[in-house]
C-alpha cells in the first residue's frame, strides 16, 4: 500500500510540475503577445502619420504639376506669338 502511495505522490508531483511548465509557457506567450500588440499599435500610429503625409505630398504635387502645365502652356503661347511677329 505504501508503494501505491509513493507512486501516487510521484504522479501528483509530475502533474504539478507539468502544470507549472504549462503556466510558464503561457506566460511567455502572453509576454510575446503584449509585446507584439504594442508593436502593432506603434506601426498603426506610424502608418496613420505616413498616410497623412503621403496625402499632403500628393496634393502638393498635383498643385505643382498643374502650375508647371500652366507655365508650359504660357511658354508655348508666348513662343507661338513671338514666331508670328517674326
C-alpha positions in Angstrom: 0.0 0.0 0.0 2.9 2.3 0.8 4.2 1.7 -2.7 0.9 2.9 -4.2 1.0 6.0 -2.1 4.5 6.8 -3.2 3.6 6.1 -6.8 0.6 8.3 -6.5 2.7 11.1 -4.9 5.1 10.8 -7.8 2.3 11.2 -10.3 1.0 14.1 -8.4 4.4 15.8 -8.3 4.8 15.2 -12.0 1.3 16.6 -12.7 2.1 19.7 -10.6 5.4 20.2 -12.5 3.6 19.8 -15.9 1.0 22.4 -14.8 3.8 24.8 -13.7 5.6 24.2 -17.0 2.4 25.0 -18.9 1.8 28.1 -16.9 5.4 29.3 -17.7 4.9 28.7 -21.4 1.6 30.5 -21.2 3.2 33.5 -19.5 6.0 33.6 -22.1 3.4 33.5 -24.9 1.4 36.2 -23.1 4.5 38.4 -22.9 5.1 37.9 -26.6 1.5 38.8 -27.4 1.7 42.0 -25.3 5.0 43.0 -27.0 3.6 42.4 -30.5 0.4 44.2 -29.6 2.5 47.2 -28.6 4.5 47.0 -31.8 1.3 46.7 -33.8 -0.2 49.8 -32.2 3.1 51.7 -32.9 3.0 50.6 -36.5 -0.6 51.6 -36.9 0.2 55.1 -35.5 3.2 55.4 -37.8 1.1 54.3 -40.7 -1.6 56.9 -39.9 1.1 59.6 -39.8 2.7 58.4 -43.0 -0.7 58.2 -44.8 -1.4 61.7 -43.8 2.0 62.9 -45.1 1.5 61.0 -48.3 -1.9 62.6 -48.9 -0.4 66.1 -48.3 2.5 65.4 -50.6 0.2 64.1 -53.3 -2.0 67.3 -53.0 1.1 69.5 -53.2 2.4 67.5 -56.2 -0.9 67.9 -58.0 -0.8 71.7 -57.5 2.8 71.9 -58.7 2.1 69.8 -61.8 -0.9 72.0 -62.7 1.3 75.1 -62.2 4.0 73.5 -64.4 1.5 72.7 -67.1 0.3 76.3 -67.0 3.8 77.5 -67.4 4.2 75.1 -70.4 1.1 76.5 -72.0 2.1 80.1 -71.3 5.6 79.5 -72.7 4.2 77.7 -75.8 1.6 80.5 -76.4 4.3 83.2 -76.0 6.6 81.4 -78.3 3.8 81.0 -80.9 3.0 84.7 -80.7 6.7 85.6 -81.0 7.1 83.5 -84.1 4.1 85.3 -85.7 5.8 88.6 -85.0 9.0 87.5 -86.7 
